[in-house]
């Protein structure tokens, strides 16, 4: 069992145990996986910025021309929302299809409790490492 099976299978099992609609587990799993990918994309951008600040200037120059100094809020609406939507659609097509969701639950339900915990812990570790790295780099960037 891999972490994708643990993610979607865990969502299914948790919703079924609580008596909720298990089909929403696919949506929740897609959102969680999208959040993890976005965290690591932010990390990549921050690391690139630490390496060389000029690397990102070419990317943001057209946006600065378009929005001027007040680029933060406007850019988040114009750039961030489509990026999140694109990543969500990619996740949904590659990992979160209905067929894949059902397969993940079947693999998850057949696994032993120890395998379930091990795979779930891997997913949690990946998320926590990404989130803590993002926080540390964000705080570090304030002082550099």
C-alpha positions in Angstrom: 0.0 0.0 0.0 1.3 3.4 -0.9 0.5 6.8 0.5 -2.1 7.6 -2.1 -4.0 4.5 -1.1 -3.7 5.5 2.5 -4.9 9.0 1.8 -8.0 8.1 -0.2 -8.7 4.8 1.7 -8.3 6.6 5.0 -10.8 9.3 3.9 -13.3 6.6 2.8 -12.9 4.6 6.1 -13.3 7.7 8.3 -16.4 9.0 6.5 -18.0 5.5 6.5 -17.3 5.1 10.2 -19.0 8.4 11.0 -21.9 7.7 8.7 -21.2 10.4 6.2 -21.4 10.2 2.4 -18.2 8.3 1.4 -18.2 9.8 -2.1 -17.0 13.1 -0.5 -13.8 11.3 0.6 -12.6 11.5 -3.0 -13.0 15.3 -3.0 -11.4 15.6 0.5 -8.5 13.4 -0.6 -8.0 15.5 -3.8 -8.0 18.7 -1.7 -5.4 17.3 0.8 -3.1 16.2 -2.0 -3.5 19.5 -3.8 -2.6 21.3 -0.6 0.6 19.2 -0.2 1.6 19.9 -3.8 1.0 23.6 -3.4 3.1 23.6 -0.2 6.0 22.0 -2.0 5.6 24.4 -5.0 5.8 27.4 -2.5 8.9 25.7 -1.1 10.5 25.4 -4.5 9.8 29.1 -5.3 11.3 30.1 -1.9 14.4 28.0 -2.4 14.8 29.5 -5.9 14.5 33.0 -4.4 17.1 32.2 -1.8 19.5 30.9 -4.4 19.2 33.9 -6.7 16.6 36.7 -6.3 16.9 37.5 -10.0 15.5 34.1 -11.1 12.0 35.1 -10.2 12.2 38.6 -11.6 11.6 37.5 -15.2 8.5 35.6 -14.0 7.0 38.4 -12.0 8.0 41.3 -14.3 4.9 41.1 -16.5 2.7 40.9 -13.4 4.4 44.0 -11.9 3.7 45.9 -15.1 0.1 44.9 -15.0 -0.6 45.5 -11.3 2.0 48.0 -10.2 3.0 48.3 -6.6 -0.3 46.9 -5.2 0.4 43.5 -6.8 -0.2 41.3 -3.7 -4.0 41.1 -3.6 -4.6 41.4 -7.3 -1.9 38.8 -8.1 -3.4 36.3 -5.7 -6.8 36.6 -7.4 -5.4 36.4 -10.9 -2.6 33.9 -10.4 -3.2 31.8 -7.3 -6.8 30.8 -7.9 -6.1 29.4 -11.4 -3.0 27.6 -10.2 -4.9 25.9 -7.4 -7.6 25.0 -9.9 -5.1 23.6 -12.4 -3.3 21.5 -9.7 -6.7 20.3 -8.4 -7.8 19.1 -11.9 -4.4 17.4 -12.4 -4.7 15.6 -9.1 -8.3 14.7 -9.8 -7.3 13.2 -13.2 -4.1 11.4 -12.1 -5.0 10.2 -8.6 -8.5 11.1 -7.7 -10.7 9.5 -10.3 -13.6 7.5 -9.1 -12.1 4.2 -10.2 -8.8 5.0 -8.5 -10.6 6.1 -5.3 -12.5 2.7 -5.2 -9.3 0.8 -5.8 -7.5 2.8 -3.1 -10.2 1.9 -0.6 -10.1 -1.8 -1.5 -6.3 -1.8 -1.0 -6.7 0.1 2.2 -9.4 -2.1 3.6 -7.4 -5.3 2.8 -4.2 -4.0 4.5 -3.3 -4.9 8.1 -3.7 -2.2 10.8 0.1 -1.9 10.9 0.4 -1.3 7.2 -2.4 1.3 7.4 -0.7 3.2 10.2 2.7 3.1 8.5 1.3 4.5 5.2 -0.8 7.1 6.9 2.2 8.2 9.0 4.3 8.6 5.9 1.6 10.9 4.4 1.5 12.9 7.7 5.3 13.2 7.7 5.4 14.4 4.1 2.8 17.1 5.0 4.4 18.2 8.3 7.9 18.4 6.8 6.7 20.5 3.9 4.7 22.8 6.2 7.4 23.2 8.8 10.0 23.9 6.0 7.7 26.5 4.5 7.3 28.2 7.9 11.0 28.1 8.7 11.9 29.5 5.3 9.3 32.2 5.5 10.6 33.3 8.9 14.2 33.1 7.7 13.4 35.2 4.7 12.3 38.1 7.0 15.8 38.3 8.4 17.8 38.0 5.1 
